[in-house]
């Protein structure tokens, strides 16, 4: 009997459960003490879950999405925004791809789909700044989504410029003491 599919399924479930637990702990710590815990474990858990998500078939990706807590889904949209900024700061197209995969995993099912769209605009802008083939990167990420949010990811680079600009999402590019960033207008 082949145990590989069961083993992979268990790894997927454990990765999602681990992320849910770490994010819930971080939220509780912040609410209770006003302290944000070290983000290292959350980054590791997020990256592990995203790696498994990217490798999974559609059924497994759908199961992962359904098992993610609302807090974890919101955290993935936030992770995508951070990746958009870090990609430019570090001249790293791979971080744009990671952010896109985070949005595909979240698939617009967090607390507010508009937050996911803002992250999408930031990732697009970062991809263009880095000279990436944005349509291809967005197509690949969109193919991973488990619902119609994949169509939104895939089609974003084809929007008219005024509908995909930072200003259309109430954002602008800025420099801070830490480097490149996106800020509200």
TIVO-2410 file (N, C-alpha, C; in nm, 3 decimals):
# residues 185
REC num residu      c1      c2      c3 atome chaine
REC   1      X   0.084  -0.119   0.000     N      A
REC   1      X   0.000   0.000   0.000    CA      A
REC   1      X   0.088   0.125   0.000     C      A
REC   2      X   0.055   0.221  -0.085     N      A
REC   2      X   0.133   0.344  -0.099    CA      A
REC   2      X   0.091   0.443   0.009     C      A
REC   3      X   0.181   0.475   0.100     N      A
REC   3      X   0.151   0.568   0.209    CA      A
REC   3      X   0.186   0.712   0.173     C      A
REC   4      X   0.248   0.731   0.059     N      A
REC   4      X   0.293   0.866   0.023    CA      A
REC   4      X   0.178   0.966   0.020     C      A
REC   5      X   0.064   0.936  -0.045     N      A
REC   5      X  -0.045   1.034  -0.045    CA      A
REC   5      X  -0.096   1.065   0.097     C      A
REC   6      X  -0.106   0.962   0.182     N      A
REC   6      X  -0.151   0.986   0.319    CA      A
REC   6      X  -0.049   1.070   0.396     C      A
REC   7      X   0.078   1.041   0.374     N      A
REC   7      X   0.185   1.116   0.440    CA      A
REC   7      X   0.182   1.262   0.395     C      A
REC   8      X   0.165   1.284   0.265     N      A
REC   8      X   0.161   1.422   0.212    CA      A
REC   8      X   0.038   1.495   0.267     C      A
REC   9      X  -0.075   1.425   0.272     N      A
REC   9      X  -0.197   1.485   0.325    CA      A
REC   9      X  -0.179   1.524   0.471     C      A
REC  10      X  -0.113   1.439   0.547     N      A
REC  10      X  -0.086   1.468   0.688    CA      A
REC  10      X   0.006   1.590   0.700     C      A
REC  11      X   0.108   1.597   0.614     N      A
REC  11      X   0.201   1.712   0.616    CA      A
REC  11      X   0.124   1.842   0.588     C      A
REC  12      X   0.035   1.836   0.490     N      A
REC  12      X  -0.045   1.954   0.454    CA      A
REC  12      X  -0.131   1.997   0.572     C      A
REC  13      X  -0.202   1.902   0.631     N      A
REC  13      X  -0.289   1.935   0.745    CA      A
REC  13      X  -0.208   1.991   0.861     C      A
REC  14      X  -0.094   1.930   0.889     N      A
REC  14      X  -0.010   1.977   0.999    CA      A
REC  14      X   0.043   2.118   0.971     C      A
REC  15      X   0.079   2.147   0.847     N      A
REC  15      X   0.130   2.280   0.813    CA      A
REC  15      X   0.022   2.385   0.831     C      A
REC  16      X  -0.100   2.356   0.788     N      A
REC  16      X  -0.210   2.451   0.804    CA      A
REC  16      X  -0.244   2.468   0.952     C      A
REC  17      X  -0.253   2.357   1.024     N      A
REC  17      X  -0.284   2.366   1.167    CA      A
REC  17      X  -0.177   2.444   1.243     C      A
REC  18      X  -0.052   2.422   1.207     N      A
REC  18      X   0.059   2.493   1.271    CA      A
REC  18      X   0.048   2.644   1.245     C      A
REC  19      X   0.022   2.681   1.120     N      A
REC  19      X   0.007   2.823   1.089    CA      A
REC  19      X  -0.112   2.882   1.165     C      A
REC  20      X  -0.225   2.813   1.164     N      A
REC  20      X  -0.342   2.862   1.238    CA      A
REC  20      X  -0.309   2.885   1.386     C      A
REC  21      X  -0.238   2.791   1.445     N      A
REC  21      X  -0.203   2.801   1.587    CA      A
REC  21      X  -0.109   2.919   1.613     C      A
REC  22      X  -0.007   2.934   1.530     N      A
REC  22      X   0.090   3.042   1.549    CA      A
REC  22      X   0.024   3.178   1.531     C      A
REC  23      X  -0.060   3.191   1.428     N      A
REC  23      X  -0.128   3.318   1.404    CA      A
REC  23      X  -0.225   3.349   1.517     C      A
REC  24      X  -0.300   3.248   1.564     N      A
REC  24      X  -0.393   3.270   1.676    CA      A
REC  24      X  -0.318   3.314   1.801     C      A
REC  25      X  -0.204   3.252   1.828     N      A
REC  25      X  -0.123   3.290   1.944    CA      A
REC  25      X  -0.076   3.435   1.930     C      A
REC  26      X  -0.031   3.472   1.811     N      A
REC  26      X   0.016   3.610   1.789    CA      A
REC  26      X  -0.097   3.709   1.809     C      A
REC  27      X  -0.215   3.677   1.758     N      A
REC  27      X  -0.330   3.766   1.774    CA      A
REC  27      X  -0.367   3.781   1.921     C      A
REC  28      X  -0.369   3.669   1.993     N      A
REC  28      X  -0.403   3.671   2.135    CA      A
REC  28      X  -0.300   3.750   2.216     C      A
REC  29      X  -0.175   3.731   2.187     N      A
REC  29      X  -0.068   3.802   2.256    CA      A
REC  29      X  -0.081   3.953   2.232     C      A
REC  30      X  -0.113   3.989   2.108     N      A
REC  30      X  -0.127   4.131   2.076    CA      A
REC  30      X  -0.250   4.190   2.148     C      A
REC  31      X  -0.361   4.119   2.145     N      A
REC  31      X  -0.482   4.168   2.212    CA      A
REC  31      X  -0.464   4.178   2.363     C      A
REC  32      X  -0.403   4.078   2.419     N      A
REC  32      X  -0.389   4.071   2.566    CA      A
REC  32      X  -0.283   4.166   2.618     C      A
REC  33      X  -0.165   4.166   2.555     N      A
REC  33      X  -0.050   4.241   2.608    CA      A
REC  33      X  -0.007   4.359   2.522     C      A
REC  34      X  -0.066   4.372   2.403     N      A
REC  34      X  -0.023   4.477   2.312    CA      A
REC  34      X   0.115   4.452   2.254     C      A
REC  35      X   0.158   4.326   2.258     N      A
REC  35      X   0.291   4.288   2.213    CA      A
REC  35      X   0.280   4.199   2.091     C      A
REC  36      X   0.360   4.228   1.991     N      A
REC  36      X   0.367   4.143   1.874    CA      A
REC  36      X   0.481   4.044   1.895     C      A
REC  37      X   0.449   3.914   1.897     N      A
REC  37      X   0.555   3.815   1.918    CA      A
REC  37      X   0.655   3.814   1.802     C      A
REC  38      X   0.770   3.756   1.826     N      A
REC  38      X   0.871   3.737   1.723    CA      A
REC  38      X   0.806   3.678   1.599     C      A
REC  39      X   0.828   3.741   1.484     N      A
REC  39      X   0.763   3.696   1.361    CA      A
REC  39      X   0.835   3.579   1.295     C      A
REC  40      X   0.950   3.541   1.346     N      A
REC  40      X   1.027   3.431   1.286    CA      A
REC  40      X   0.948   3.302   1.271     C      A
REC  41      X   0.888   3.250   1.380     N      A
REC  41      X   0.812   3.125   1.367    CA      A
REC  41      X   0.695   3.137   1.269     C      A
REC  42      X   0.630   3.253   1.266     N      A
REC  42      X   0.519   3.273   1.173    CA      A
REC  42      X   0.567   3.272   1.029     C      A
REC  43      X   0.681   3.335   1.002     N      A
REC  43      X   0.736   3.334   0.866    CA      A
REC  43      X   0.771   3.193   0.823     C      A
REC  44      X   0.833   3.118   0.912     N      A
REC  44      X   0.870   2.979   0.880    CA      A
REC  44      X   0.744   2.897   0.851     C      A
REC  45      X   0.643   2.911   0.936     N      A
REC  45      X   0.519   2.835   0.917    CA      A
REC  45      X   0.448   2.877   0.789     C      A
REC  46      X   0.448   3.006   0.760     N      A
REC  46      X   0.385   3.056   0.638    CA      A
REC  46      X   0.456   3.001   0.515     C      A
REC  47      X   0.586   3.009   0.514     N      A
REC  47      X   0.662   2.961   0.398    CA      A
REC  47      X   0.646   2.810   0.378     C      A
REC  48      X   0.642   2.735   0.486     N      A
REC  48      X   0.622   2.590   0.475    CA      A
REC  48      X   0.484   2.561   0.415     C      A
REC  49      X   0.382   2.629   0.465     N      A
REC  49      X   0.247   2.608   0.415    CA      A
REC  49      X   0.238   2.648   0.267     C      A
REC  50      X   0.301   2.759   0.230     N      A
REC  50      X   0.298   2.804   0.090    CA      A
REC  50      X   0.371   2.707  -0.002     C      A
REC  51      X   0.480   2.650   0.046     N      A
REC  51      X   0.553   2.551  -0.034    CA      A
REC  51      X   0.463   2.430  -0.062     C      A
REC  52      X   0.398   2.380   0.041     N      A
REC  52      X   0.308   2.266   0.024    CA      A
REC  52      X   0.188   2.302  -0.063     C      A
REC  53      X   0.137   2.423  -0.048     N      A
REC  53      X   0.025   2.470  -0.130    CA      A
REC  53      X   0.064   2.469  -0.277     C      A
REC  54      X   0.181   2.520  -0.307     N      A
REC  54      X   0.228   2.528  -0.445    CA      A
REC  54      X   0.245   2.389  -0.506     C      A
REC  55      X   0.284   2.292  -0.427     N      A
REC  55      X   0.309   2.156  -0.475    CA      A
REC  55      X   0.181   2.072  -0.483     C      A
REC  56      X   0.075   2.116  -0.418     N      A
REC  56      X  -0.047   2.036  -0.405    CA      A
REC  56      X  -0.133   2.040  -0.531     C      A
REC  57      X  -0.218   1.937  -0.545     N      A
REC  57      X  -0.317   1.939  -0.652    CA      A
REC  57      X  -0.435   2.025  -0.608     C      A
REC  58      X  -0.530   2.047  -0.698     N      A
REC  58      X  -0.642   2.137  -0.669    CA      A
REC  58      X  -0.721   2.093  -0.547     C      A
REC  59      X  -0.749   1.965  -0.534     N      A
REC  59      X  -0.827   1.917  -0.420    CA      A
REC  59      X  -0.755   1.946  -0.288     C      A
REC  60      X  -0.625   1.923  -0.284     N      A
REC  60      X  -0.549   1.950  -0.162    CA      A
REC  60      X  -0.542   2.100  -0.135     C      A
REC  61      X  -0.527   2.180  -0.240     N      A
REC  61      X  -0.525   2.326  -0.220    CA      A
REC  61      X  -0.658   2.375  -0.166     C      A
REC  62      X  -0.768   2.320  -0.218     N      A
REC  62      X  -0.900   2.359  -0.169    CA      A
REC  62      X  -0.917   2.320  -0.022     C      A
REC  63      X  -0.868   2.202   0.015     N      A
REC  63      X  -0.875   2.159   0.154    CA      A
REC  63      X  -0.792   2.253   0.243     C      A
REC  64      X  -0.675   2.290   0.194     N      A
REC  64      X  -0.590   2.381   0.271    CA      A
REC  64      X  -0.661   2.513   0.293     C      A
REC  65      X  -0.719   2.568   0.187     N      A
REC  65      X  -0.789   2.696   0.197    CA      A
REC  65      X  -0.904   2.685   0.297     C      A
REC  66      X  -0.979   2.575   0.292     N      A
REC  66      X  -1.094   2.560   0.382    CA      A
REC  66      X  -1.051   2.542   0.528     C      A
REC  67      X  -0.931   2.490   0.551     N      A
REC  67      X  -0.882   2.468   0.687    CA      A
REC  67      X  -0.815   2.592   0.747     C      A
REC  68      X  -0.777   2.686   0.662     N      A
REC  68      X  -0.714   2.808   0.713    CA      A
REC  68      X  -0.816   2.890   0.792     C      A
REC  69      X  -0.776   2.938   0.909     N      A
REC  69      X  -0.864   3.025   0.987    CA      A
REC  69      X  -0.873   3.162   0.919     C      A
REC  70      X  -0.976   3.238   0.956     N      A
REC  70      X  -0.988   3.376   0.903    CA      A
REC  70      X  -0.864   3.456   0.937     C      A
REC  71      X  -0.812   3.438   1.059     N      A
REC  71      X  -0.691   3.511   1.099    CA      A
REC  71      X  -0.574   3.472   1.010     C      A
REC  72      X  -0.560   3.344   0.980     N      A
REC  72      X  -0.450   3.300   0.894    CA      A
REC  72      X  -0.467   3.354   0.752     C      A
REC  73      X  -0.590   3.357   0.704     N      A
REC  73      X  -0.615   3.411   0.570    CA      A
REC  73      X  -0.579   3.560   0.566     C      A
REC  74      X  -0.621   3.633   0.669     N      A
REC  74      X  -0.585   3.775   0.675    CA      A
REC  74      X  -0.434   3.792   0.686     C      A
REC  75      X  -0.371   3.704   0.761     N      A
REC  75      X  -0.226   3.709   0.775    CA      A
REC  75      X  -0.157   3.683   0.640     C      A
REC  76      X  -0.213   3.595   0.559     N      A
REC  76      X  -0.155   3.569   0.426    CA      A
REC  76      X  -0.166   3.693   0.336     C      A
REC  77      X  -0.279   3.764   0.344     N      A
REC  77      X  -0.293   3.888   0.266    CA      A
REC  77      X  -0.190   3.990   0.313     C      A
REC  78      X  -0.168   3.997   0.444     N      A
REC  78      X  -0.065   4.085   0.499    CA      A
REC  78      X   0.074   4.041   0.459     C      A
REC  79      X   0.096   3.910   0.456     N      A
REC  79      X   0.225   3.856   0.413    CA      A
REC  79      X   0.253   3.899   0.269     C      A
REC  80      X   0.150   3.895   0.186     N      A
REC  80      X   0.166   3.936   0.046    CA      A
REC  80      X   0.209   4.083   0.038     C      A
REC  81      X   0.149   4.168   0.121     N      A
REC  81      X   0.187   4.311   0.121    CA      A
REC  81      X   0.332   4.327   0.164     C      A
REC  82      X   0.373   4.254   0.266     N      A
REC  82      X   0.512   4.262   0.312    CA      A
REC  82      X   0.607   4.214   0.202     C      A
REC  83      X   0.568   4.108   0.132     N      A
REC  83      X   0.653   4.056   0.024    CA      A
REC  83      X   0.667   4.158  -0.089     C      A
REC  84      X   0.561   4.233  -0.117     N      A
REC  84      X   0.568   4.336  -0.221    CA      A
REC  84      X   0.673   4.441  -0.186     C      A
REC  85      X   0.678   4.480  -0.060     N      A
REC  85      X   0.775   4.579  -0.014    CA      A
REC  85      X   0.916   4.519  -0.011     C      A
REC  86      X   0.928   4.402   0.050     N      A
REC  86      X   1.059   4.339   0.063    CA      A
REC  86      X   1.119   4.303  -0.073     C      A
REC  87      X   1.034   4.270  -0.169     N      A
REC  87      X   1.083   4.236  -0.302    CA      A
REC  87      X   1.160   4.353  -0.362     C      A
REC  88      X   1.106   4.473  -0.348     N      A
REC  88      X   1.173   4.592  -0.403    CA      A
REC  88      X   1.298   4.624  -0.320     C      A
REC  89      X   1.286   4.620  -0.189     N      A
REC  89      X   1.401   4.651  -0.103    CA      A
REC  89      X   1.518   4.557  -0.130     C      A
REC  90      X   1.487   4.432  -0.163     N      A
REC  90      X   1.592   4.331  -0.181    CA      A
REC  90      X   1.614   4.292  -0.327     C      A
REC  91      X   1.547   4.364  -0.419     N      A
REC  91      X   1.559   4.335  -0.562    CA      A
REC  91      X   1.536   4.185  -0.587     C      A
REC  92      X   1.424   4.134  -0.535     N      A
REC  92      X   1.397   3.991  -0.537    CA      A
REC  92      X   1.262   3.956  -0.601     C      A
REC  93      X   1.263   3.920  -0.728     N      A
REC  93      X   1.138   3.874  -0.790    CA      A
REC  93      X   1.077   3.754  -0.718     C      A
REC  94      X   1.161   3.672  -0.656     N      A
REC  94      X   1.109   3.554  -0.586    CA      A
REC  94      X   1.014   3.594  -0.474     C      A
REC  95      X   1.037   3.709  -0.410     N      A
REC  95      X   0.947   3.753  -0.304    CA      A
REC  95      X   0.813   3.798  -0.361     C      A
REC  96      X   0.812   3.853  -0.483     N      A
REC  96      X   0.684   3.884  -0.549    CA      A
REC  96      X   0.608   3.753  -0.571     C      A
REC  97      X   0.677   3.652  -0.621     N      A
REC  97      X   0.612   3.522  -0.644    CA      A
REC  97      X   0.556   3.464  -0.513     C      A
REC  98      X   0.633   3.476  -0.406     N      A
REC  98      X   0.586   3.427  -0.276    CA      A
REC  98      X   0.458   3.501  -0.233     C      A
REC  99      X   0.456   3.631  -0.253     N      A
REC  99      X   0.336   3.708  -0.220    CA      A
REC  99      X   0.217   3.667  -0.303     C      A
REC 100      X   0.241   3.640  -0.431     N      A
REC 100      X   0.132   3.595  -0.518    CA      A
REC 100      X   0.079   3.459  -0.475     C      A
REC 101      X   0.167   3.370  -0.435     N      A
REC 101      X   0.124   3.238  -0.388    CA      A
REC 101      X   0.044   3.253  -0.258     C      A
REC 102      X   0.084   3.346  -0.172     N      A
REC 102      X   0.007   3.371  -0.049    CA      A
REC 102      X  -0.135   3.415  -0.083     C      A
REC 103      X  -0.149   3.501  -0.184     N      A
REC 103      X  -0.283   3.544  -0.225    CA      A
REC 103      X  -0.361   3.430  -0.289     C      A
REC 104      X  -0.294   3.345  -0.364     N      A
REC 104      X  -0.362   3.229  -0.423    CA      A
REC 104      X  -0.411   3.136  -0.312     C      A
REC 105      X  -0.331   3.118  -0.208     N      A
REC 105      X  -0.371   3.031  -0.096    CA      A
REC 105      X  -0.489   3.091  -0.021     C      A
REC 106      X  -0.487   3.220  -0.002     N      A
REC 106      X  -0.595   3.291   0.068    CA      A
REC 106      X  -0.717   3.301  -0.022     C      A
REC 107      X  -0.695   3.314  -0.153     N      A
REC 107      X  -0.800   3.316  -0.256    CA      A
REC 107      X  -0.913   3.415  -0.229     C      A
REC 108      X  -0.879   3.530  -0.170     N      A
REC 108      X  -0.980   3.633  -0.149    CA      A
REC 108      X  -1.085   3.596  -0.046     C      A
REC 109      X  -1.056   3.498   0.040     N      A
REC 109      X  -1.156   3.449   0.136    CA      A
REC 109      X  -1.129   3.494   0.279     C      A
REC 110      X  -1.042   3.594   0.296     N      A
REC 110      X  -1.018   3.649   0.429    CA      A
REC 110      X  -1.133   3.738   0.472     C      A
REC 111      X  -1.110   3.821   0.572     N      A
REC 111      X  -1.216   3.906   0.625    CA      A
REC 111      X  -1.271   4.004   0.523     C      A
REC 112      X  -1.185   4.055   0.436     N      A
REC 112      X  -1.227   4.155   0.338    CA      A
REC 112      X  -1.149   4.135   0.209     C      A
REC 113      X  -1.217   4.093   0.105     N      A
REC 113      X  -1.154   4.065  -0.023    CA      A
REC 113      X  -1.079   4.186  -0.078     C      A
REC 114      X  -1.124   4.304  -0.040     N      A
REC 114      X  -1.056   4.426  -0.088    CA      A
REC 114      X  -0.912   4.433  -0.039     C      A
REC 115      X  -0.886   4.381   0.081     N      A
REC 115      X  -0.749   4.379   0.132    CA      A
REC 115      X  -0.660   4.295   0.040     C      A
REC 116      X  -0.714   4.185  -0.008     N      A
REC 116      X  -0.639   4.099  -0.100    CA      A
REC 116      X  -0.612   4.172  -0.231     C      A
REC 117      X  -0.707   4.251  -0.275     N      A
REC 117      X  -0.689   4.326  -0.400    CA      A
REC 117      X  -0.584   4.436  -0.385     C      A
REC 118      X  -0.578   4.498  -0.269     N      A
REC 118      X  -0.473   4.598  -0.243    CA      A
REC 118      X  -0.337   4.529  -0.246     C      A
REC 119      X  -0.328   4.413  -0.184     N      A
REC 119      X  -0.202   4.338  -0.189    CA      A
REC 119      X  -0.165   4.303  -0.332     C      A
REC 120      X  -0.264   4.267  -0.412     N      A
REC 120      X  -0.242   4.234  -0.553    CA      A
REC 120      X  -0.185   4.355  -0.628     C      A
REC 121      X  -0.240   4.472  -0.602     N      A
REC 121      X  -0.191   4.594  -0.668    CA      A
REC 121      X  -0.046   4.622  -0.628     C      A
REC 122      X  -0.013   4.604  -0.501     N      A
REC 122      X   0.124   4.627  -0.456    CA      A
REC 122      X   0.219   4.526  -0.521     C      A
REC 123      X   0.178   4.401  -0.528     N      A
REC 123      X   0.263   4.299  -0.591    CA      A
REC 123      X   0.283   4.329  -0.740     C      A
REC 124      X   0.177   4.374  -0.806     N      A
REC 124      X   0.191   4.408  -0.948    CA      A
REC 124      X   0.291   4.523  -0.965     C      A
REC 125      X   0.275   4.625  -0.885     N      A
REC 125      X   0.364   4.741  -0.895    CA      A
REC 125      X   0.509   4.699  -0.869     C      A
REC 126      X   0.530   4.615  -0.769     N      A
REC 126      X   0.665   4.567  -0.738    CA      A
REC 126      X   0.720   4.483  -0.853     C      A
REC 127      X   0.637   4.398  -0.911     N      A
REC 127      X   0.681   4.315  -1.024    CA      A
REC 127      X   0.728   4.403  -1.140     C      A
REC 128      X   0.652   4.507  -1.169     N      A
REC 128      X   0.689   4.599  -1.278    CA      A
REC 128      X   0.819   4.672  -1.244     C      A
REC 129      X   0.831   4.719  -1.120     N      A
REC 129      X   0.954   4.788  -1.078    CA      A
REC 129      X   1.077   4.698  -1.095     C      A
REC 130      X   1.057   4.568  -1.072     N      A
REC 130      X   1.169   4.474  -1.080    CA      A
REC 130      X   1.191   4.421  -1.222     C      A
REC 131      X   1.109   4.466  -1.316     N      A
REC 131      X   1.126   4.423  -1.455    CA      A
REC 131      X   1.080   4.280  -1.480     C      A
REC 132      X   0.993   4.230  -1.396     N      A
REC 132      X   0.943   4.093  -1.412    CA      A
REC 132      X   0.843   4.085  -1.528     C      A
REC 133      X   0.823   3.967  -1.577     N      A
REC 133      X   0.716   3.938  -1.671    CA      A
REC 133      X   0.590   3.920  -1.586     C      A
REC 134      X   0.526   4.030  -1.552     N      A
REC 134      X   0.411   4.027  -1.461    CA      A
REC 134      X   0.298   3.939  -1.512     C      A
REC 135      X   0.259   3.947  -1.640     N      A
REC 135      X   0.150   3.860  -1.684    CA      A
REC 135      X   0.177   3.711  -1.660     C      A
REC 136      X   0.299   3.668  -1.683     N      A
REC 136      X   0.332   3.526  -1.660    CA      A
REC 136      X   0.329   3.492  -1.512     C      A
REC 137      X   0.388   3.576  -1.428     N      A
REC 137      X   0.390   3.550  -1.284    CA      A
REC 137      X   0.248   3.547  -1.229     C      A
REC 138      X   0.164   3.638  -1.272     N      A
REC 138      X   0.026   3.644  -1.223    CA      A
REC 138      X  -0.056   3.527  -1.278     C      A
REC 139      X  -0.030   3.486  -1.400     N      A
REC 139      X  -0.097   3.369  -1.458    CA      A
REC 139      X  -0.064   3.244  -1.377     C      A
REC 140      X   0.063   3.225  -1.346     N      A
REC 140      X   0.105   3.107  -1.270    CA      A
REC 140      X   0.043   3.105  -1.131     C      A
REC 141      X   0.041   3.218  -1.065     N      A
REC 141      X  -0.018   3.225  -0.931    CA      A
REC 141      X  -0.169   3.207  -0.938     C      A
REC 142      X  -0.232   3.269  -1.035     N      A
REC 142      X  -0.378   3.257  -1.049    CA      A
REC 142      X  -0.422   3.113  -1.070     C      A
REC 143      X  -0.339   3.036  -1.139     N      A
REC 143      X  -0.372   2.895  -1.163    CA      A
REC 143      X  -0.375   2.814  -1.034     C      A
REC 144      X  -0.313   2.864  -0.928     N      A
REC 144      X  -0.310   2.793  -0.801    CA      A
REC 144      X  -0.433   2.822  -0.714     C      A
REC 145      X  -0.502   2.932  -0.739     N      A
REC 145      X  -0.616   2.970  -0.656    CA      A
REC 145      X  -0.727   2.865  -0.669     C      A
REC 146      X  -0.808   2.856  -0.566     N      A
REC 146      X  -0.910   2.751  -0.561    CA      A
REC 146      X  -1.050   2.800  -0.598     C      A
REC 147      X  -1.061   2.926  -0.635     N      A
REC 147      X  -1.192   2.982  -0.670    CA      A
REC 147      X  -1.174   3.090  -0.776     C      A
REC 148      X  -1.276   3.173  -0.795     N      A
REC 148      X  -1.271   3.276  -0.898    CA      A
REC 148      X  -1.170   3.387  -0.870     C      A
REC 149      X  -1.113   3.389  -0.750     N      A
REC 149      X  -1.008   3.487  -0.722    CA      A
REC 149      X  -0.888   3.464  -0.814     C      A
REC 150      X  -0.871   3.341  -0.859     N      A
REC 150      X  -0.765   3.310  -0.955    CA      A
REC 150      X  -0.781   3.391  -1.083     C      A
REC 151      X  -0.905   3.410  -1.127     N      A
REC 151      X  -0.930   3.492  -1.246    CA      A
REC 151      X  -0.888   3.637  -1.223     C      A
REC 152      X  -0.913   3.687  -1.102     N      A
REC 152      X  -0.874   3.824  -1.068    CA      A
REC 152      X  -0.722   3.837  -1.069     C      A
REC 153      X  -0.653   3.738  -1.013     N      A
REC 153      X  -0.506   3.741  -1.014    CA      A
REC 153      X  -0.455   3.739  -1.158     C      A
REC 154      X  -0.505   3.644  -1.238     N      A
REC 154      X  -0.458   3.629  -1.377    CA      A
REC 154      X  -0.484   3.753  -1.461     C      A
REC 155      X  -0.598   3.817  -1.440     N      A
REC 155      X  -0.636   3.928  -1.527    CA      A
REC 155      X  -0.582   4.064  -1.480     C      A
REC 156      X  -0.529   4.071  -1.360     N      A
REC 156      X  -0.485   4.201  -1.307    CA      A
REC 156      X  -0.387   4.274  -1.400     C      A
REC 157      X  -0.286   4.208  -1.456     N      A
REC 157      X  -0.193   4.281  -1.544    CA      A
REC 157      X  -0.258   4.336  -1.672     C      A
REC 158      X  -0.374   4.281  -1.710     N      A
REC 158      X  -0.442   4.327  -1.831    CA      A
REC 158      X  -0.541   4.440  -1.805     C      A
REC 159      X  -0.558   4.479  -1.681     N      A
REC 159      X  -0.647   4.591  -1.651    CA      A
REC 159      X  -0.594   4.717  -1.719     C      A
REC 160      X  -0.683   4.810  -1.748     N      A
REC 160      X  -0.634   4.940  -1.798    CA      A
REC 160      X  -0.543   5.002  -1.692     C      A
REC 161      X  -0.440   5.074  -1.734     N      A
REC 161      X  -0.344   5.131  -1.638    CA      A
REC 161      X  -0.408   5.207  -1.522     C      A
REC 162      X  -0.515   5.281  -1.549     N      A
REC 162      X  -0.577   5.360  -1.443    CA      A
REC 162      X  -0.651   5.272  -1.340     C      A
REC 163      X  -0.677   5.147  -1.374     N      A
REC 163      X  -0.746   5.056  -1.282    CA      A
REC 163      X  -0.650   4.963  -1.208     C      A
REC 164      X  -0.523   4.968  -1.242     N      A
REC 164      X  -0.424   4.886  -1.171    CA      A
REC 164      X  -0.315   4.973  -1.106     C      A
REC 165      X  -0.330   5.103  -1.117     N      A
REC 165      X  -0.231   5.194  -1.059    CA      A
REC 165      X  -0.240   5.194  -0.907     C      A
REC 166      X  -0.134   5.236  -0.844     N      A
REC 166      X  -0.136   5.248  -0.698    CA      A
REC 166      X  -0.243   5.347  -0.654     C      A
REC 167      X  -0.255   5.457  -0.727     N      A
REC 167      X  -0.353   5.560  -0.691    CA      A
REC 167      X  -0.495   5.504  -0.693     C      A
REC 168      X  -0.524   5.411  -0.782     N      A
REC 168      X  -0.657   5.350  -0.788    CA      A
REC 168      X  -0.689   5.276  -0.659     C      A
REC 169      X  -0.586   5.239  -0.585     N      A
REC 169      X  -0.604   5.168  -0.458    CA      A
REC 169      X  -0.571   5.256  -0.339     C      A
REC 170      X  -0.558   5.388  -0.364     N      A
REC 170      X  -0.532   5.483  -0.257    CA      A
REC 170      X  -0.392   5.474  -0.200     C      A
REC 171      X  -0.296   5.433  -0.284     N      A
REC 171      X  -0.159   5.413  -0.239    CA      A
REC 171      X  -0.060   5.497  -0.317     C      A
REC 172      X   0.057   5.512  -0.260     N      A
REC 172      X   0.169   5.574  -0.329    CA      A
REC 172      X   0.297   5.507  -0.283     C      A
REC 173      X   0.398   5.523  -0.362     N      A
REC 173      X   0.532   5.475  -0.330    CA      A
REC 173      X   0.601   5.579  -0.243     C      A
REC 174      X   0.681   5.534  -0.149     N      A
REC 174      X   0.756   5.628  -0.065    CA      A
REC 174      X   0.886   5.564  -0.018     C      A
REC 175      X   0.973   5.646   0.036     N      A
REC 175      X   1.096   5.597   0.099    CA      A
REC 175      X   1.088   5.633   0.247     C      A
REC 176      X   1.122   5.536   0.330     N      A
REC 176      X   1.126   5.558   0.474    CA      A
REC 176      X   1.268   5.532   0.522     C      A
REC 177      X   1.290   5.543   0.650     N      A
REC 177      X   1.423   5.514   0.704    CA      A
REC 177      X   1.463   5.369   0.678     C      A
REC 178      X   1.362   5.282   0.660     N      A
REC 178      X   1.388   5.140   0.632    CA      A
REC 178      X   1.402   5.111   0.483     C      A
REC 179      X   1.370   5.210   0.399     N      A
REC 179      X   1.379   5.190   0.255    CA      A
REC 179      X   1.243   5.202   0.188     C      A
REC 180      X   1.231   5.139   0.072     N      A
REC 180      X   1.110   5.145  -0.008    CA      A
REC 180      X   0.989   5.099   0.072     C      A
REC 181      X   0.871   5.165   0.044     N      A
REC 181      X   0.748   5.128   0.111    CA      A
REC 181      X   0.629   5.176   0.029     C      A
REC 182      X   0.513   5.127   0.063     N      A
REC 182      X   0.386   5.176   0.008    CA      A
REC 182      X   0.312   5.243   0.123     C      A
REC 183      X   0.251   5.357   0.096     N      A
REC 183      X   0.174   5.431   0.197    CA      A
REC 183      X   0.042   5.474   0.137     C      A
REC 184      X  -0.053   5.503   0.226     N      A
REC 184      X  -0.182   5.558   0.182    CA      A
REC 184      X  -0.162   5.698   0.129     C      A
REC 185      X  -0.243   5.733   0.031     N      A
REC 185      X  -0.236   5.870  -0.024    CA      A
REC 185      X  -0.282   5.972   0.082     C      A
***
